[in-house]
Amino acid sequence: MMNHLSQGNFFDSRSIPIYVDRYVHSEGVASHYHEFYELVYMESGFSLHITDGQTTILTSGDVFGIYPGCRHGYKNPVHAVIYNCLFTEDAISDELKNIRGADCLRAIFNNQRDTGWNRVHLQPGIRSEVSQLMQAMVKENHDKALGWEIKLKGHLLELLIILVREFIEQDKNSKNGKYFLTPEFYKSLSYIEENYMRPLRLEDIASTVGLSSDYFSKIFKSMTGLSPMEYVKIFKIAKACEILDCSNLSVSKIAEDIGFIDNNYFSRVFKQVVGDSPSHYRETIRQNCR
């Protein structure tokens, strides 16, 4: 059954409706929806994220928005550290109204988008700024010192402005031909995620959008922070984690099912990504569930 999270789960009716915290995700989060906005910053690690039935990978440096009523959840997080900022429109009503006039935040907090990729991938320099800002928000939220609501609201507005500027910069780069935000890019993601169970080659993925391998790789990495083949590898391993968790299939069968011809190579890649062997990962997950 899908969880419904109300404002009362997080906000004190006597205080400003903004809540911020930092979480280490060691297990998935069931599909849920809520009555407020959610801004998520992926500080480190990776996780599968399901939004209204669509699955994508979240990696370090991703920021994305969840609008009220949107169904979403997390599966198979690996070393995932996430900041969650929850707020209602009333918290920053006048300011949010003005900021949402920009295409960038409308793209992040828009319930009409036809893709789950309503997020911004931050460049390394911006990530440090966002991490420090989120840490300051967590401190204000926890300490509740004199004037904390004013500071918390100010930090949230600053965060939204950073996202506006970053999205505008990415859009400018797109129009200048440095990379693109087009249906073709999303088509390549769909191709990977629909064909992860077989061996995939870079040239095959690039050909689905009619680009050379080199140019496609440059575009893909600028958008996701990963090369196409790194994305493929992580997506496969995330799926392997899911199968290890919910089935009794052998490791060799799982490797075969997700497109690894060599079981030993699969185990090496799994340990490289997850930090553990497939067998020990399964054992640990099941011990934690007892």
SVG drawing of the C-alpha trace seen along z (x, -y; Angstrom):
<svg xmlns="http://www.w3.org/2000/svg" viewBox="-2 -38 39 58">
<polyline fill="none" stroke="black" stroke-width="0.4" points="0.0,0.0 1.3,-3.4 2.2,-5.7 0.6,-9.1 2.7,-11.7 0.8,-14.7 2.2,-18.0 1.7,-16.9 4.4,-14.2 7.1,-16.9 5.8,-20.4 4.9,-22.0 1.7,-24.0 3.3,-26.8 6.4,-27.1 7.3,-27.8 6.5,-24.8 10.1,-24.0 11.9,-20.8 15.4,-19.8 17.4,-16.7 20.3,-14.5 19.8,-10.7 22.1,-7.8 19.9,-5.4 21.0,-1.9 17.7,-0.4 15.0,-1.4 12.1,-3.8 8.6,-2.5 6.6,-4.5 4.8,-7.4 3.3,-10.8 2.9,-13.9 1.1,-17.2 4.1,-19.5 7.1,-20.1 10.3,-18.1 13.8,-19.2 16.4,-16.4 20.1,-16.7 22.2,-13.5 25.4,-14.2 27.1,-10.8 26.5,-7.3 23.7,-6.2 20.2,-4.9 17.4,-3.9 14.6,-6.4 11.1,-5.6 8.8,-8.6 5.3,-7.8 6.4,-4.4 9.6,-5.6 13.0,-4.4 16.2,-6.4 19.5,-6.5 20.4,-9.2 24.1,-9.9 26.2,-12.2 25.5,-15.8 21.9,-15.4 19.2,-17.8 15.6,-17.2 12.2,-18.3 9.0,-16.4 5.7,-18.2 2.7,-17.6 0.9,-14.4 3.8,-12.9 4.4,-9.2 8.0,-8.3 10.4,-6.0 13.9,-4.7 15.3,-1.2 18.7,0.4 20.7,-2.6 24.4,-2.1 26.4,-4.4 23.6,-6.9 23.6,-10.1 20.7,-12.4 19.5,-15.8 15.7,-16.3 14.2,-19.7 10.4,-19.7 8.3,-22.9 4.8,-24.1 4.0,-26.9 2.8,-29.0 6.3,-29.0 7.7,-31.2 4.5,-32.0 5.4,-35.4 9.0,-34.5 8.2,-31.0 5.6,-32.5 8.2,-34.8 10.9,-32.1 8.6,-29.6 8.0,-32.0 11.4,-30.9 11.5,-27.8 14.1,-26.2 12.2,-25.7 9.0,-25.0 10.9,-22.1 12.0,-20.8 8.6,-21.3 6.3,-20.5 3.6,-17.8 3.2,-17.8 6.6,-16.6 6.7,-13.3 10.1,-12.2 11.3,-11.3 14.5,-13.4 13.2,-16.5 16.5,-17.3 19.7,-19.3 23.1,-17.6 25.4,-20.0 29.0,-20.7 31.7,-20.0 32.1,-23.6 28.4,-24.2 28.1,-21.0 30.3,-22.3 28.2,-25.4 25.0,-23.4 26.4,-21.0 27.4,-23.8 24.0,-25.5 22.1,-22.2 24.3,-21.6 23.4,-25.1 19.7,-24.4 19.9,-21.1 21.6,-23.0 18.9,-25.7 16.1,-23.1 17.6,-21.1 18.9,-23.8 15.9,-26.2 18.0,-29.1 16.7,-32.7 15.7,-33.7 16.0,-30.2 12.8,-30.4 14.1,-33.6 17.5,-32.0 15.9,-28.7 13.6,-30.5 16.5,-32.6 18.7,-29.5 15.8,-27.9 15.4,-30.9 19.2,-31.0 19.1,-27.3 16.3,-27.8 18.2,-30.8 21.3,-28.6 19.2,-26.0 17.7,-28.7 21.2,-30.0 22.5,-26.5 19.6,-25.5 19.9,-28.7 23.6,-28.0 22.8,-24.5 20.1,-25.8 22.5,-28.4 25.1,-25.7 22.4,-23.6 21.5,-26.5 25.2,-27.1 25.6,-23.5 27.8,-22.4 25.2,-19.7 21.5,-19.3 18.3,-18.8 16.2,-17.0 13.9,-14.0 16.9,-12.3 18.8,-12.4 15.9,-10.9 15.5,-8.3 19.1,-7.1 18.3,-6.7 15.2,-4.7 17.2,-2.5 19.7,-1.7 17.1,-1.0 15.0,1.1 18.0,3.2 20.2,3.5 19.6,7.2 21.9,7.8 25.4,6.7 25.4,3.0 28.0,1.3 28.6,-2.5 28.2,-2.6 24.8,-0.9 23.5,-3.4 24.9,-6.4 23.3,-5.1 19.8,-5.2 20.1,-9.0 22.2,-9.3 25.4,-10.6 29.0,-9.5 30.2,-7.7 32.6,-10.4 30.1,-13.3 27.4,-11.3 29.7,-10.4 30.5,-14.1 26.9,-15.1 25.8,-12.2 28.5,-12.9 27.7,-16.6 24.1,-15.7 24.5,-12.9 28.1,-13.1 28.7,-9.6 29.9,-8.2 27.3,-6.1 29.0,-2.9 29.4,-3.9 25.7,-4.5 25.0,-1.1 27.3,0.6 25.6,-1.1 22.1,-0.5 23.0,3.2 24.4,3.5 21.4,1.7 19.2,4.3 21.4,7.1 20.9,5.8 17.2,5.9 17.3,9.5 19.6,10.6 17.3,9.1 14.0,10.6 14.9,13.9 16.9,17.1 18.5,17.1 22.2,18.0 24.8,15.3 25.7,16.8 22.1,16.8 21.7,13.2 24.8,12.2 23.5,13.8 20.0,12.2 21.5,8.7 23.8,9.1 27.1,10.3 28.7,13.1 31.5,13.8 30.3,14.5 33.8,13.6 33.7,10.3 30.3,9.6 31.5,10.3 34.4,7.9 32.2,5.1 29.7,5.7 32.4,5.3 33.8,2.3 30.4,0.5 28.9,1.8 32.0,2.6 31.0,6.2 30.6,9.5 27.2,10.4 26.9,13.4 27.9,11.4 25.6,8.5 22.7,10.9 23.6,12.4 23.9,9.0 20.6,7.8 18.7,10.8 20.3,10.7 19.2,7.1 15.6,8.1 15.3,10.7"/>
</svg>
